[in-house]
Amino acid sequence: MFELINYIWITIAITTFMVLVIFKIKAPYGRHSNNKWGVMISNKWGWFVMELPAFLLMPIITLTGPSEKNELTYLLLVLWGLHYFNRTFIFPFKLKTKNKKMPLLIVVSAILFNSVNGFLNGYYLGYLNTDIICNIIKCNDWSCCLFYRNVH
């Protein structure tokens, strides 16, 4: 089921990309921002709100999942946390844009994306992570993971 959700998510991403490219649609963000896309909000607060789900969901789902946690799991959590801490709490408020606005539609779309992204990564680490090193390498036999398995 997890793989199916990933394939669906990849299909949505590719379809969205193709529609934007084929129909030459410019995302209404940054210099392309305009009010034709609906209600506008502060780009600083919009950025904060749209990044918050990824910052919260992945660690919560990972840590509450039944899968055994190892050093690599915690390393990935720390890297994720640092990355999304910067994207959520530092970057938006360092923007040097005064009274710049962004469409609420962009914020809602990013909330959806970051929620799915955080969920999928957290679910994998918290529920499916049985031997993450071997899963990352995609090895199915002893040759890829011999060292890792012998060390642990």
C-alpha positions in Angstrom: 0.0 0.0 0.0 2.9 2.4 0.9 4.4 1.9 -2.6 1.0 2.5 -4.2 0.7 5.8 -2.4 4.2 6.8 -3.5 3.4 5.9 -7.1 0.2 7.9 -7.0 2.1 10.9 -5.5 4.8 10.6 -8.2 2.0 10.5 -10.9 0.4 13.6 -9.5 3.8 15.4 -9.4 4.6 14.5 -13.0 1.1 15.4 -14.2 1.2 18.8 -12.4 4.6 19.5 -13.9 3.5 18.6 -17.4 0.3 20.7 -17.2 2.4 23.7 -16.0 4.9 23.3 -18.8 2.5 22.5 -21.6 0.1 25.3 -20.8 2.9 27.7 -19.9 1.4 28.5 -16.5 3.6 30.6 -14.3 3.1 29.9 -10.6 1.8 33.1 -9.0 4.7 33.4 -6.6 7.6 35.8 -6.3 7.8 38.1 -9.3 4.9 36.3 -10.9 2.6 37.0 -7.9 -0.7 38.5 -8.7 -4.2 38.7 -7.3 -5.8 36.8 -10.2 -5.3 33.6 -8.2 -7.5 34.7 -5.3 -7.0 36.0 -1.8 -3.5 37.3 -1.0 -1.6 37.0 2.3 1.7 38.1 3.6 4.5 36.1 1.9 6.4 35.8 5.2 3.5 34.3 7.1 2.4 32.2 4.1 5.9 30.7 3.9 5.9 29.9 7.6 2.4 28.3 7.5 3.2 26.2 4.3 6.5 24.8 5.7 5.1 24.0 9.2 3.4 20.6 8.4 6.7 19.1 7.1 8.6 20.4 10.2 6.0 18.8 12.6 4.6 15.7 10.8 7.8 13.7 9.9 9.3 13.7 13.4 6.0 13.0 15.1 5.1 10.1 12.9 8.7 8.7 12.9 9.0 8.8 16.7 5.5 7.4 17.5 5.8 4.6 15.0 6.6 1.0 16.2 9.6 0.5 14.0 13.0 0.2 15.8 15.0 3.4 15.7 18.7 3.3 15.0 21.5 5.9 14.6 20.6 6.5 11.0 17.0 7.2 11.9 18.0 9.8 14.4 20.5 11.3 11.9 17.8 11.6 9.3 15.5 13.2 11.9 18.1 15.7 12.9 18.9 16.6 9.3 15.2 16.9 8.5 14.7 19.1 11.6 17.5 21.4 10.8 16.4 21.8 7.2 12.8 22.5 8.0 13.6 24.6 11.1 15.5 26.9 8.7 12.7 26.8 6.1 9.9 27.4 8.7 11.3 29.7 11.3 14.4 31.5 9.9 14.1 32.0 6.1 10.6 33.5 5.9 11.4 36.2 8.5 14.8 37.1 6.9 13.1 37.8 3.5 13.8 41.4 2.5 10.4 42.0 1.0 8.2 44.7 2.4 4.4 44.1 2.3 4.9 41.4 -0.5 1.9 39.1 -0.8 1.3 35.6 -2.1 -1.9 33.9 -3.1 -3.5 31.7 -0.5 -3.9 29.0 -3.1 -0.1 28.7 -3.2 0.0 28.3 0.6 -2.7 25.7 0.5 -1.0 23.8 -2.3 2.3 23.8 -0.4 0.6 22.7 2.8 -0.8 19.7 0.9 2.6 18.9 -0.6 4.5 19.3 2.7 1.9 17.3 4.6 2.2 14.4 2.2 6.0 14.7 2.1 6.3 14.7 5.9 3.8 11.9 6.2 5.5 9.6 3.7 9.0 10.2 5.1 7.8 9.8 8.7 5.7 6.7 7.9 8.6 5.0 6.3 11.0 5.7 9.1 8.4 5.1 11.9 6.5 2.1 10.5 8.4 0.4 7.7 12.0 0.9 8.6 13.3 -2.6 9.2 16.8 -2.3 7.8 17.1 1.2 6.4 20.7 0.9 5.1 19.8 -2.0 2.9 16.5 -0.4 1.8 18.3 2.8 0.8 20.9 0.8 -1.2 18.1 -1.4 -2.6 20.1 -4.5 -2.0 18.3 -7.9 -1.7 21.2 -10.1 -1.0 24.2 -10.3 1.4 26.7 -8.6 -0.9 25.4 -5.0 -0.4 24.8 -5.2 3.3 27.4 -7.6 4.5 29.4 -5.0 6.4 26.4 -3.4 7.9 24.8 -6.6 9.1 28.1 -7.9 10.6 28.7 -4.7 12.5 25.2 -4.8 14.0 
